[in-house]
Amino acid sequence: MEVLTFVLCIVASYFLGAIPFGLIIVRIGTGKDVRGVGSGRTGGTNAMRAAGVFAGFLTALFDILKGAATYFLVNFFSPGNAWLQVFCGIAAIIGHNYSIFLAHKDEKGKLRLTGGAGGATCLGGAIAIWPPIWAFILPLGLLVYVIIGFASVTTMSIALIATGVFIYRAAMGYASWIYVAYGVLSELLLIWALRPNIKRLIDGTERSVGIRSYIQRKKAGKRPDFYNGDDLE
């Protein structure tokens, strides 16, 4: 019975994470399919590119809430179960990145599941584990976004910061070491989802944002653009 409860909670978390809020919000606001814009992802940055700042904000907010809502699932099924909280948070990220609701066949006839890159949902899952963590991730993530200047790096930094916070809390005896697994596993998921961006980072062709973008575009005589990134999703 306990195994069944565990599985049901994880499956429910996947379906929760799979709700493509970016697609829904952009469709309602503009009639566009966000998958045909920019990176083709359904996260906040691409929704902003497709339908404006407010649409991007709403998408990011709802994507965060998908991860945060796993707290209530775990509290309902198995209160205080640290491993279940970890796996439910991971399932929500997987659902966001590979949504069953966005299943389609590619040009070779193979079934593909698409979605976002998982950054916002990763933040939500971390909040589900320890709510105050947003006060660390948001400002530090913003610094990475503005100073380092790559949205994909910012996305990956979310899980990295969460891992650091969970390590500190475990080392100080405030929480279980189990929660560190959430940070590590979610980081691996974000890295996997952002493989194309990582390749562009290595090649030096990744689109810049923040101060880096401002300086580059000003030198080129173009309008400065602080949010013209690709994958904070």
Secondary structure, DSSP 8 states (H G I E B T S, - for coil): -HHHHHHHHHHHHHHHHT--HHHHHHHHHHS--GGGSTT---SHHHHHHHH-HHHHHHHHHHHHHHHHTHHHHHHHHSTT-HHHHHHHHHHHHHHHHSEEEEEEE-TTS-EEEE---SHHHHHHHHHHH-GGGHHHHHHHHHHIIIII--HHHHHHHHHHHHHHHHHHHHHTTSS-THHHHHHHHHHHHHHHHTHHHHHHHHHT-----HHHHHHHHHHTT----SS--S---
